[in-house]
Amino acid sequence: MSWLQLRLAIAPDQAQQLEDMLLGLGAVSVTFMDAEDQPIFEPDLGTTPLWSNTHLMALFEGDTDADALVSHLRLLWQGELPKYQLEQVEDQDWERSWMDNFQPMRFGQRLWIVPSWHAAPEPAAVNLLLDPGLAFGTGTHPTTALCLEWLDAEPLSDRDLIDFGCGSGILAIAALLLGARHARGTDIDIQALEASRDNAGRNAIAEDRFALYLPEAMPQHPADVLVANILAGPLVALAEQLTALVKPGGRLALSGILAEQTDEILKAYRGEFELDPVAERDGWIRISGTRRR
């Protein structure tokens, strides 16, 4: 069985109206995809944010008259349609196709992120089991990869760590598997805390090794290591608080930072930290350093 796929390049404020129209015209599904590489970090509870450049894709039964479909849509839209493309797509095992896009990924020398449906490529390595989820980070984004590689290279044995803006918990869980003694995770989104808890359980992390908090409830005593993969604005605004959460001689890693935002982050932290060389990947950077004693 084949399907007729209509792809439209839309702005976010066009999404709801076009989705309603296409479903009314018989679409069996309507989905939205990022038209660029523009991540959305931890959306507010109950919201479905879209990218500034979004592709809407609607699937129709294969025998749908394409010309009639576009004509009806133009009448409903009452204006110039966004740029669109029509094509026939063959039926397939969509779940299997989606799963095939996610393969085990190696970060540094020891650490692998392994989807649950894959065998670990190196069973003796440090294997973190994590499936793609609700935009909370699976290691595929450069900012997460930069932090994972940094953790893999750090001496974490018997150290305490804070994952500030923990999302899926991937950074804290990786640190615990790499030898950290205890981790605190904090996030403003209760869904992120639930995801972190679930992922810790999947990786056999004991509850007493990974404590999770909303920001206002997290104990403020400093840790040996702090990682914060959030955004540049909060990293600057929270510089004093994040600095206080790192012990003298402790280590810090910050990401979620675009290359053009490097100077403002360096300015906010260089007074208290001996900073390492900046690491960069695909236009994103990681800043790390050691707190002065």
ROTI-303391 format. One line per field, with one value per residue (C-alpha): residue number from 1; x, z negated, y; residue in three letters. Coordinates in steps of 0.05 Angstrom, whole numbers, padded with zeros to 5 digits, always signed. Each point is the difference from the previous one (the first is absolute). Last residue first. Layout:
<recs>
num	[NUM,...]
x	[X,...]
z	[Z,...]
y	[Y,...]
residu	[ALA,...]
</recs>
This chain:
<recs>
num	[293,292,291,290,289,288,287,286,285,284,283,282,281,280,279,278,277,276,275,274,273,272,271,270,269,268,267,266,265,264,263,262,261,260,259,258,257,256,255,254,253,252,251,250,249,248,247,246,245,244,243,242,241,240,239,238,237,236,235,234,233,232,231,230,229,228,227,226,225,224,223,222,221,220,219,218,217,216,215,214,213,212,211,210,209,208,207,206,205,204,203,202,201,200,199,198,197,196,195,194,193,192,191,190,189,188,187,186,185,184,183,182,181,180,179,178,177,176,175,174,173,172,171,170,169,168,167,166,165,164,163,162,161,160,159,158,157,156,155,154,153,152,151,150,149,148,147,146,145,144,143,142,141,140,139,138,137,136,135,134,133,132,131,130,129,128,127,126,125,124,123,122,121,120,119,118,117,116,115,114,113,112,111,110,109,108,107,106,105,104,103,102,101,100,99,98,97,96,95,94,93,92,91,90,89,88,87,86,85,84,83,82,81,80,79,78,77,76,75,74,73,72,71,70,69,68,67,66,65,64,63,62,61,60,59,58,57,56,55,54,53,52,51,50,49,48,47,46,45,44,43,42,41,40,39,38,37,36,35,34,33,32,31,30,29,28,27,26,25,24,23,22,21,20,19,18,17,16,15,14,13,12,11,10,9,8,7,6,5,4,3,2,1]
x	[+00819,-00016,-00056,+00024,-00023,-00047,-00034,-00035,-00018,-00052,+00011,+00005,+00048,+00044,+00043,+00027,+00070,-00005,-00019,+00030,-00064,-00025,+00013,-00005,-00073,-00045,+00051,+00010,-00076,-00005,+00058,-00027,-00068,+00019,+00018,-00069,-00005,-00042,+00063,+00034,+00050,+00027,+00052,+00016,+00064,-00043,-00067,-00051,-00071,+00021,+00022,-00069,-00034,+00044,-00004,-00076,-00016,+00058,-00017,-00074,+00013,+00050,-00047,-00002,+00052,+00024,+00052,+00027,+00056,+00027,-00066,-00021,-00055,-00064,-00050,-00051,-00071,-00004,+00029,-00049,+00038,+00027,+00048,+00043,+00041,-00054,-00047,+00049,+00020,-00019,+00003,-00075,-00011,+00042,-00039,-00067,+00025,+00028,-00065,-00040,+00046,-00007,-00076,+00002,+00032,+00043,+00058,+00048,+00044,+00044,+00051,+00038,+00065,+00023,+00030,-00013,-00070,-00015,+00026,-00041,-00062,+00013,+00010,-00060,-00049,-00053,-00003,+00053,-00002,+00057,+00032,+00037,+00056,+00033,+00067,+00020,+00031,-00014,+00069,-00025,+00010,-00068,-00033,+00029,-00023,-00070,-00002,+00021,-00050,-00056,+00016,+00008,-00070,-00005,+00014,-00071,-00025,-00065,-00040,-00054,+00035,+00052,+00020,+00056,+00042,+00068,+00056,+00068,+00043,+00004,-00059,+00031,-00051,-00057,-00058,-00053,-00075,+00012,+00038,+00074,+00039,+00073,+00055,+00071,+00047,-00037,-00073,-00024,-00069,-00046,-00048,-00063,-00027,-00016,-00053,-00039,+00000,-00021,-00058,-00020,-00001,-00010,-00052,+00026,+00000,-00033,+00021,-00028,+00041,-00021,+00021,-00051,-00068,-00017,-00066,-00070,+00025,-00065,-00001,+00074,-00010,-00056,+00043,+00060,-00042,-00034,+00068,+00026,-00060,+00006,+00014,+00059,-00040,+00024,+00060,+00014,+00069,+00010,+00072,+00020,+00046,-00007,-00004,-00063,-00019,-00050,-00020,-00030,+00061,+00048,+00048,+00066,+00050,-00023,+00056,+00008,+00035,-00044,-00069,-00019,-00057,-00076,-00049,-00070,-00033,-00057,-00013,-00072,-00014,-00022,+00067,+00033,-00040,+00011,+00075,+00003,-00034,+00043,+00067,-00005,+00027,+00061,+00022,-00008,+00036,-00053,+00008,-00058,+00009,-00043,+00005,+00016,-00025]
z	[-00919,+00073,+00031,+00057,+00071,+00056,+00058,+00053,+00068,+00055,+00073,+00024,-00056,-00042,-00063,-00035,-00030,-00075,-00049,-00068,-00034,-00047,+00043,+00065,-00010,+00025,+00049,+00031,+00008,+00034,+00046,+00024,+00023,+00074,-00004,-00025,-00071,-00025,-00038,-00068,-00035,-00070,-00043,-00074,-00029,-00045,-00003,+00055,-00019,-00016,+00073,+00024,-00045,+00022,+00074,-00001,+00046,+00046,+00005,+00006,+00062,+00031,+00000,-00037,-00004,-00071,-00030,-00071,-00031,-00071,-00029,-00040,-00053,+00027,-00014,+00057,-00018,+00039,+00062,+00003,-00025,+00017,-00041,+00035,-00042,-00052,+00055,+00024,+00073,+00036,+00069,+00012,-00070,+00016,+00065,-00037,-00052,+00053,+00040,-00062,-00016,+00071,-00003,-00064,+00040,-00037,-00003,-00053,-00005,-00059,+00011,-00045,+00001,+00070,+00034,+00075,-00010,-00048,+00049,+00057,-00044,-00018,+00073,+00028,-00053,+00052,-00013,-00053,-00002,-00050,-00004,-00067,-00015,-00060,+00011,-00020,+00068,+00049,+00032,+00061,+00073,+00006,-00033,+00054,+00056,-00030,-00005,+00072,+00023,-00037,+00032,+00069,-00001,+00009,-00072,-00018,-00024,-00032,+00064,-00021,+00010,+00039,-00040,-00051,-00026,-00023,+00016,-00034,+00040,-00012,+00045,+00058,+00057,-00052,+00031,+00029,-00015,-00065,+00034,-00020,-00021,-00005,-00046,-00007,+00047,+00016,+00019,+00040,+00031,+00006,+00059,+00007,+00071,+00003,-00054,+00044,+00059,-00046,-00026,+00070,+00028,+00071,+00048,+00063,+00006,+00057,+00002,-00006,-00017,-00030,-00007,-00044,+00033,+00026,-00028,-00016,-00040,+00010,+00075,+00007,-00039,+00045,+00062,-00031,-00015,+00068,+00034,-00044,+00011,-00059,+00023,-00048,-00062,-00030,-00042,-00024,-00013,-00030,+00006,-00050,+00003,-00065,-00036,-00037,-00074,-00025,-00069,-00060,-00044,+00028,+00053,-00022,+00053,+00072,+00049,+00066,+00053,+00058,+00027,-00067,+00010,-00011,+00009,+00028,+00007,+00037,+00040,+00023,+00020,-00071,-00025,+00049,-00021,-00074,+00010,+00044,-00054,-00056,+00036,+00032,-00062,+00000,+00070,+00056,+00053,+00023,+00015,+00030,+00000,+00042,-00028,+00030,-00017]
y	[+00551,+00017,-00040,-00044,+00008,-00017,+00037,-00041,+00029,-00006,+00020,-00072,-00020,+00044,-00010,+00062,-00007,-00012,+00055,+00014,+00019,+00054,+00063,-00038,-00017,+00057,+00027,-00068,-00007,+00069,-00016,-00067,+00024,+00002,-00074,-00019,-00025,-00059,-00019,+00010,-00045,+00013,-00035,+00007,+00030,+00044,-00037,+00015,+00020,+00071,+00009,-00023,+00051,+00058,-00018,-00008,+00059,-00017,-00074,+00018,+00042,-00049,-00059,-00067,-00054,+00011,-00046,+00006,-00040,-00006,+00024,+00061,+00002,+00032,-00055,-00002,+00021,+00066,-00032,-00059,-00060,-00068,-00042,-00052,-00048,-00016,-00023,-00054,+00006,-00064,+00033,-00006,+00029,+00061,+00009,-00001,+00050,+00047,-00003,+00016,+00059,+00025,-00005,+00043,+00056,+00051,-00049,-00025,-00061,-00018,-00054,-00048,-00041,+00014,-00061,+00004,-00030,+00057,+00052,-00030,+00002,+00073,+00019,-00039,+00023,+00009,+00075,+00013,+00076,+00003,-00069,+00004,-00049,-00034,-00034,-00070,-00015,+00057,+00009,+00038,-00024,-00034,+00060,+00047,-00047,-00001,+00076,+00011,-00053,+00035,+00067,-00032,-00030,-00076,-00017,-00019,+00067,+00021,+00012,-00051,-00066,-00038,-00063,-00004,-00057,+00025,-00049,+00009,-00049,-00076,-00014,+00038,+00007,-00004,-00037,+00045,+00005,+00038,+00057,+00002,+00061,-00022,+00025,-00024,+00038,+00064,-00003,-00060,-00004,-00060,+00007,+00041,+00008,-00074,+00010,+00048,-00048,-00057,+00041,+00021,-00070,+00021,+00027,+00033,+00075,+00039,+00073,+00070,+00062,+00066,+00073,+00034,+00010,+00069,+00022,-00024,-00060,-00039,+00011,-00015,-00065,-00021,+00012,-00037,-00061,+00001,-00001,-00056,-00046,-00049,-00071,-00009,+00018,+00066,+00018,+00071,+00028,+00069,+00025,+00053,+00060,+00040,-00067,-00021,+00000,-00052,+00023,-00038,+00007,+00052,-00027,-00031,+00023,+00010,-00013,+00038,-00041,+00022,-00019,-00029,-00048,+00002,-00057,-00008,-00068,-00034,+00063,+00003,+00072,+00017,-00026,+00046,+00061,-00011,-00009,+00062,+00043,-00027,+00007,+00069,+00038,-00046,+00020,-00051,-00040,-00049,-00074,-00039,-00076,-00046,-00070,-00068,-00070]
residu	[ARG,ARG,ARG,THR,GLY,SER,ILE,ARG,ILE,TRP,GLY,ASP,ARG,GLU,ALA,VAL,PRO,ASP,LEU,GLU,PHE,GLU,GLY,ARG,TYR,ALA,LYS,LEU,ILE,GLU,ASP,THR,GLN,GLU,ALA,LEU,ILE,GLY,SER,LEU,ALA,LEU,ARG,GLY,GLY,PRO,LYS,VAL,LEU,ALA,THR,LEU,GLN,GLU,ALA,LEU,ALA,VAL,LEU,PRO,GLY,ALA,LEU,ILE,ASN,ALA,VAL,LEU,VAL,ASP,ALA,PRO,HIS,GLN,PRO,MET,ALA,GLU,PRO,LEU,TYR,LEU,ALA,PHE,ARG,ASP,GLU,ALA,ILE,ALA,ASN,ARG,GLY,ALA,ASN,ASP,ARG,SER,ALA,GLU,LEU,ALA,GLN,ILE,ASP,ILE,ASP,THR,GLY,ARG,ALA,HIS,ARG,ALA,GLY,LEU,LEU,LEU,ALA,ALA,ILE,ALA,LEU,ILE,GLY,SER,GLY,CYS,GLY,PHE,ASP,ILE,LEU,ASP,ARG,ASP,SER,LEU,PRO,GLU,ALA,ASP,LEU,TRP,GLU,LEU,CYS,LEU,ALA,THR,THR,PRO,HIS,THR,GLY,THR,GLY,PHE,ALA,LEU,GLY,PRO,ASP,LEU,LEU,LEU,ASN,VAL,ALA,ALA,PRO,GLU,PRO,ALA,ALA,HIS,TRP,SER,PRO,VAL,ILE,TRP,LEU,ARG,GLN,GLY,PHE,ARG,MET,PRO,GLN,PHE,ASN,ASP,MET,TRP,SER,ARG,GLU,TRP,ASP,GLN,ASP,GLU,VAL,GLN,GLU,LEU,GLN,TYR,LYS,PRO,LEU,GLU,GLY,GLN,TRP,LEU,LEU,ARG,LEU,HIS,SER,VAL,LEU,ALA,ASP,ALA,ASP,THR,ASP,GLY,GLU,PHE,LEU,ALA,MET,LEU,HIS,THR,ASN,SER,TRP,LEU,PRO,THR,THR,GLY,LEU,ASP,PRO,GLU,PHE,ILE,PRO,GLN,ASP,GLU,ALA,ASP,MET,PHE,THR,VAL,SER,VAL,ALA,GLY,LEU,GLY,LEU,LEU,MET,ASP,GLU,LEU,GLN,GLN,ALA,GLN,ASP,PRO,ALA,ILE,ALA,LEU,ARG,LEU,GLN,LEU,TRP,SER,MET]
</recs>
